Amino acid sequence: MEALLRSLHFLLALFISLKHLALAQEIHQFICHGFTGANLSLNGMASVHPNGLLELTNTSKQQIGHAFFPFPFHFESSFSNNSRSLSFSTNFVFAMVPETPTRGGHGIAFTISPSTEFKGATATQYLGLFNSTTVGLSSNHLLAIELDAVRSPEFRDIGDNHVGIDVNNLTSIQSAPASYFSEHEGGK
């Protein structure tokens, strides 16, 4: 009986510790299962459908849509060897559905930026983040994970469908061919 109580005490202490850890982490995360009622800052063509679907652009040509989490997001920081690094992870599911199946759009970008305003940004290869005079400026302070569907030689894209990590620019510092994994089909 005494051993059972010690085990119960240990499990209770572990549960309380994990609960506090989970509560502390909630400050640094958000979860959306569909976007109905989600607290997002939308601009341009972006809209949320009644079924929870977030649509960034519609069938209009050369248009931009943005959806941002409207509050500052705090990253976990760590210091090592006098350098500061920030870490985050994300999971999301999306579909890019072109109006005409043989002609897709340029893509989308998961973006971390100090601002939700991209004045003068253009669509197409600039993904609604830059224009020909702002792309590559160190003052952009922007990290983007581009999910690109059209090869733009001026940005040294590796192919049509690729994922790129971009810092203040659309010339990726790292890129890889786009792929997916299905439990039924395996990797593609």
C-alpha positions in Angstrom: 0.0 0.0 0.0 2.8 2.4 0.9 4.5 1.7 -2.5 1.2 2.4 -4.3 0.8 5.7 -2.5 4.4 6.7 -3.4 3.7 5.8 -7.0 0.5 7.8 -6.9 2.4 10.8 -5.4 5.0 10.5 -8.1 2.3 10.4 -10.9 0.4 13.2 -9.3 3.6 15.3 -9.1 4.4 14.4 -12.7 0.9 15.3 -13.9 1.1 18.7 -12.1 4.5 19.4 -13.6 3.4 18.5 -17.1 0.2 20.5 -16.7 2.2 23.6 -15.7 4.6 23.0 -18.6 1.7 22.7 -21.0 0.1 25.9 -19.6 3.4 27.7 -20.0 3.8 26.6 -23.6 0.3 27.7 -24.6 1.6 31.3 -24.5 3.9 30.4 -27.3 1.6 28.5 -29.6 -1.7 28.6 -31.5 -3.7 25.8 -33.1 -6.3 26.2 -35.8 -8.5 23.3 -36.9 -10.1 25.3 -39.7 -10.3 29.0 -39.7 -13.9 29.8 -38.8 -13.7 32.2 -35.9 -9.9 32.2 -36.0 -8.2 35.3 -34.8 -6.4 36.3 -38.0 -5.5 39.6 -39.6 -6.7 39.3 -43.3 -5.8 41.7 -46.1 -6.0 41.8 -49.9 -8.0 39.0 -51.4 -7.8 36.7 -48.3 -11.1 35.5 -46.8 -12.4 32.7 -44.6 -15.3 30.6 -45.9 -18.2 29.5 -43.6 -16.8 26.0 -43.7 -13.5 27.2 -42.2 -11.5 27.2 -45.5 -8.9 30.0 -45.7 -8.7 31.3 -49.2 -5.7 33.6 -49.9 -6.6 34.5 -53.5 -9.5 33.8 -55.8 -9.7 33.6 -59.6 -8.7 37.3 -60.1 -5.3 37.6 -61.8 -2.2 39.3 -60.2 -3.8 39.7 -56.8 -2.4 39.2 -53.3 -3.9 37.8 -50.1 -2.3 37.6 -46.6 -3.5 36.0 -43.4 -1.5 36.7 -40.2 -1.6 35.8 -36.6 -2.3 39.3 -35.3 -0.3 39.3 -32.1 3.5 39.2 -31.5 4.6 35.6 -31.4 7.3 34.7 -28.8 10.0 32.3 -29.8 12.1 30.2 -27.4 15.6 31.4 -27.5 18.8 29.7 -26.5 22.4 31.0 -26.2 25.4 29.0 -27.2 28.9 30.0 -28.1 27.9 33.7 -27.7 25.3 33.3 -30.5 21.6 33.6 -30.0 19.3 31.2 -31.9 15.5 31.0 -32.1 13.7 27.8 -32.7 10.1 27.0 -33.8 8.3 24.2 -35.5 5.0 24.1 -37.5 2.7 21.7 -39.1 0.0 22.6 -41.6 -2.1 21.1 -44.4 -2.9 23.1 -47.5 -4.0 22.8 -51.1 -3.1 25.0 -54.1 -6.0 24.6 -56.5 -5.5 26.4 -59.8 -8.4 27.8 -61.8 -7.0 26.0 -64.9 -5.3 22.7 -64.0 -2.6 23.2 -66.6 -1.7 26.7 -65.3 -0.9 27.0 -61.7 0.0 30.1 -59.6 3.4 31.0 -58.2 2.8 29.6 -54.7 2.5 30.7 -51.1 4.8 31.5 -48.3 4.7 30.8 -44.5 6.2 34.1 -43.3 7.6 35.5 -40.1 7.8 39.3 -40.2 7.8 42.2 -37.8 5.0 43.7 -39.9 1.8 42.6 -41.6 2.1 45.4 -44.2 4.0 44.8 -47.4 3.4 48.1 -49.2 4.2 47.9 -52.9 4.5 44.1 -52.9 3.5 42.4 -56.1 2.0 39.1 -57.0 3.6 36.4 -59.2 7.2 35.5 -58.5 7.3 38.0 -55.6 4.7 36.0 -53.7 3.0 39.2 -52.3 6.1 39.9 -50.1 8.4 42.0 -52.2 8.7 43.9 -55.5 11.6 44.4 -57.8 13.1 47.2 -55.7 12.5 45.7 -52.2 13.6 42.1 -52.8 17.0 41.4 -51.2 17.1 44.4 -48.8 18.5 43.6 -45.4 15.9 46.0 -43.9 13.1 43.6 -44.8 13.6 41.5 -41.6 11.6 38.7 -43.1 11.8 34.9 -43.0 9.7 33.0 -45.5 9.2 29.3 -46.2 8.2 29.4 -49.8 6.0 26.7 -51.2 6.7 27.5 -54.9 5.0 26.1 -57.9 6.7 28.0 -60.7 10.4 28.2 -61.4 11.8 31.8 -61.3 15.3 31.7 -62.8 16.1 35.2 -61.5 15.9 33.7 -57.9 17.8 30.6 -58.9 14.9 28.3 -58.2 15.8 24.6 -58.4 12.6 23.7 -60.2 8.9 24.3 -60.5 7.6 22.6 -57.4 10.0 23.2 -54.5 10.2 24.4 -50.9 12.7 27.2 -50.1 13.9 28.9 -47.0 14.2 32.7 -47.7 15.7 35.4 -45.6 14.9 39.0 -46.8 15.0 37.7 -50.4 13.4 35.1 -52.7 16.7 33.5 -53.5 16.5 30.6 -51.1 19.4 29.9 -48.7 18.2 26.3 -48.8 15.7 24.5 -51.0 14.4 21.0 -51.9 12.0 19.5 -54.3 8.4 19.6 -52.9 7.0 16.2 -51.8 4.4 14.7 -49.6 3.7 11.6 -47.6 0.5 9.6 -47.6 -0.1 6.7 -45.2 -1.8 4.9 -48.1 0.6 5.9 -50.9 3.9 6.4 -49.1 6.2 9.4 -50.1 5.9 11.3 -53.3 
